[in-house]
Amino acid sequence: MIRLAATFLIIALIAAVLGMVGIAGLAANIAWTLFVVGLILAVVFALLGRRVV
């Protein structure tokens, strides 16, 4: 999940450099959302000890 967030962040940076503001903003929002979801899942799995019922 974090790797996918990093990919969208790179896409956002490239789009921003090329002047595609709408695509850059969308990709940055997706990257931020994926990062937060990945961070929450990492904390949950660390607390549960990877025991998913």
Rosetta constraint file for C-alpha pairs under 8 A:
AtomPair CA 1 CA 5 HARMONIC 6.31 0.50
AtomPair CA 1 CA 34 HARMONIC 6.31 0.50
AtomPair CA 1 CA 35 HARMONIC 7.00 0.50
AtomPair CA 1 CA 37 HARMONIC 7.82 0.50
AtomPair CA 1 CA 38 HARMONIC 5.31 0.50
AtomPair CA 2 CA 6 HARMONIC 6.22 0.50
AtomPair CA 2 CA 34 HARMONIC 6.85 0.50
AtomPair CA 2 CA 35 HARMONIC 5.61 0.50
AtomPair CA 2 CA 38 HARMONIC 5.85 0.50
AtomPair CA 2 CA 39 HARMONIC 7.87 0.50
AtomPair CA 3 CA 7 HARMONIC 6.28 0.50
AtomPair CA 4 CA 8 HARMONIC 6.34 0.50
AtomPair CA 4 CA 31 HARMONIC 7.49 0.50
AtomPair CA 4 CA 34 HARMONIC 7.29 0.50
AtomPair CA 5 CA 9 HARMONIC 6.17 0.50
AtomPair CA 5 CA 30 HARMONIC 7.30 0.50
AtomPair CA 5 CA 31 HARMONIC 4.27 0.50
AtomPair CA 5 CA 32 HARMONIC 6.91 0.50
AtomPair CA 5 CA 33 HARMONIC 7.94 0.50
AtomPair CA 5 CA 34 HARMONIC 5.33 0.50
AtomPair CA 5 CA 35 HARMONIC 5.54 0.50
AtomPair CA 6 CA 10 HARMONIC 6.27 0.50
AtomPair CA 6 CA 31 HARMONIC 6.73 0.50
AtomPair CA 7 CA 11 HARMONIC 6.30 0.50
AtomPair CA 7 CA 31 HARMONIC 7.73 0.50
AtomPair CA 8 CA 12 HARMONIC 6.07 0.50
AtomPair CA 8 CA 27 HARMONIC 5.45 0.50
AtomPair CA 8 CA 28 HARMONIC 6.64 0.50
AtomPair CA 8 CA 30 HARMONIC 6.85 0.50
AtomPair CA 8 CA 31 HARMONIC 5.13 0.50
AtomPair CA 9 CA 13 HARMONIC 6.23 0.50
AtomPair CA 9 CA 27 HARMONIC 6.60 0.50
AtomPair CA 9 CA 28 HARMONIC 5.75 0.50
AtomPair CA 9 CA 31 HARMONIC 5.58 0.50
AtomPair CA 10 CA 14 HARMONIC 6.20 0.50
AtomPair CA 11 CA 15 HARMONIC 6.06 0.50
AtomPair CA 11 CA 24 HARMONIC 7.18 0.50
AtomPair CA 11 CA 27 HARMONIC 6.60 0.50
AtomPair CA 12 CA 16 HARMONIC 6.04 0.50
AtomPair CA 12 CA 23 HARMONIC 6.96 0.50
AtomPair CA 12 CA 24 HARMONIC 4.14 0.50
AtomPair CA 12 CA 25 HARMONIC 6.82 0.50
AtomPair CA 12 CA 26 HARMONIC 7.71 0.50
AtomPair CA 12 CA 27 HARMONIC 5.05 0.50
AtomPair CA 12 CA 28 HARMONIC 5.49 0.50
AtomPair CA 13 CA 17 HARMONIC 6.25 0.50
AtomPair CA 13 CA 24 HARMONIC 6.70 0.50
AtomPair CA 14 CA 18 HARMONIC 6.27 0.50
AtomPair CA 14 CA 24 HARMONIC 7.74 0.50
AtomPair CA 15 CA 19 HARMONIC 6.16 0.50
AtomPair CA 15 CA 20 HARMONIC 5.10 0.50
AtomPair CA 15 CA 21 HARMONIC 6.91 0.50
AtomPair CA 15 CA 23 HARMONIC 6.40 0.50
AtomPair CA 15 CA 24 HARMONIC 5.06 0.50
AtomPair CA 16 CA 20 HARMONIC 5.62 0.50
AtomPair CA 16 CA 21 HARMONIC 5.76 0.50
AtomPair CA 16 CA 23 HARMONIC 7.98 0.50
AtomPair CA 16 CA 24 HARMONIC 5.32 0.50
AtomPair CA 20 CA 24 HARMONIC 6.11 0.50
AtomPair CA 21 CA 25 HARMONIC 6.05 0.50
AtomPair CA 22 CA 26 HARMONIC 6.21 0.50
AtomPair CA 23 CA 27 HARMONIC 6.02 0.50
AtomPair CA 24 CA 28 HARMONIC 6.03 0.50
AtomPair CA 25 CA 29 HARMONIC 6.17 0.50
AtomPair CA 26 CA 30 HARMONIC 6.24 0.50
AtomPair CA 27 CA 31 HARMONIC 6.05 0.50
AtomPair CA 28 CA 32 HARMONIC 6.12 0.50
AtomPair CA 29 CA 33 HARMONIC 6.17 0.50
AtomPair CA 30 CA 34 HARMONIC 6.11 0.50
AtomPair CA 31 CA 35 HARMONIC 6.04 0.50
AtomPair CA 32 CA 36 HARMONIC 6.24 0.50
AtomPair CA 33 CA 37 HARMONIC 6.17 0.50
AtomPair CA 34 CA 38 HARMONIC 5.93 0.50
AtomPair CA 35 CA 39 HARMONIC 6.04 0.50
AtomPair CA 36 CA 40 HARMONIC 6.15 0.50
AtomPair CA 37 CA 41 HARMONIC 6.13 0.50
AtomPair CA 38 CA 42 HARMONIC 6.05 0.50
AtomPair CA 39 CA 43 HARMONIC 6.29 0.50
AtomPair CA 40 CA 44 HARMONIC 6.18 0.50
AtomPair CA 41 CA 45 HARMONIC 6.01 0.50
AtomPair CA 42 CA 46 HARMONIC 6.02 0.50
AtomPair CA 43 CA 47 HARMONIC 6.16 0.50
AtomPair CA 44 CA 48 HARMONIC 6.12 0.50
AtomPair CA 45 CA 49 HARMONIC 5.78 0.50
AtomPair CA 45 CA 50 HARMONIC 5.00 0.50
AtomPair CA 45 CA 51 HARMONIC 7.56 0.50
AtomPair CA 46 CA 50 HARMONIC 6.61 0.50
AtomPair CA 48 CA 52 HARMONIC 7.42 0.50
